[in-house]
Amino acid sequence: QVQLHQSGPGLVKPSQTLSLTCAISGDSVSSNSVDWNWIRQSPSRGLEWLGRTYYRSKWYDDYALSVKSRITINPDTSKNQFSLLLNSVTPEDTAVYYCARSGSDKGFDPWGQGTLVTVSS
Amino acid sequence: QSVLTQPPSASGTPGQRVTISCSGNSSNTGRYNVFWYQQLPGTAPKLLIYRNNQRPSGVPDRFSGSKSGTSASLTISGLRSEDEADYYCAAWDDSLSGVVFGGGTKLTV
């Protein structure tokens, strides 16, 4: 059974970098058949896919156009986890952030528990 | 404003059948598979339907999905009180080069 556990600060100051980690159990971040995603949810923006990292003989990533200039998703094979870095945050980035696995056109499953990140001074 | 259009609310009484719609265009639902997620209050979304009409193991067969053209729908039969939740559709979008979601439908039982 695959489980995802998120960690990271719940409060980030404006203009700083939001950093979250998603630890994977029951699967490998280096799996050739799945993708590792970050998704956020806020009352104003609803559910918003932010991007993914995946391994297909080499590492790839895709990012949502809305955050492409500010986002990085990194795999960490030594710890079997992946991370989200979102820089130059504003209050508009306040949301619940989720990590999730996808692949083989089977949807996002499972999801992490969610982390409420508030951007405020 | 979400890329995929869902009604904001739906309701039914126990035992009834309810259908939730999801409308997109040729860049998303018209070209790619549609997925449905259920979000209970205070929890992460949970996969309910994948590839338009497939149920993951553990999802009751009261839940079914379909797709025609650029529209998809989720049908819940034999409505139960525990089905009260928010439901979201999702699909890949070529124009945006990413996954897009509907705005969600709040189901009241």
Interface residues (C-beta under 8 A of the other chain):
Chain A: N37 G46 L47 E48 W49 G51 D62 Y63 A64 L65 Y98 D105 K106 G107 F108 D109 P110 W111 G112 Q113 G114
Chain B: S2 N33 F35 Y37 A44 P45 K46 L47 I49 Y50 R51 P56 Y88 A90 L96 S97 G98 V99 V100 F101 G103 G104
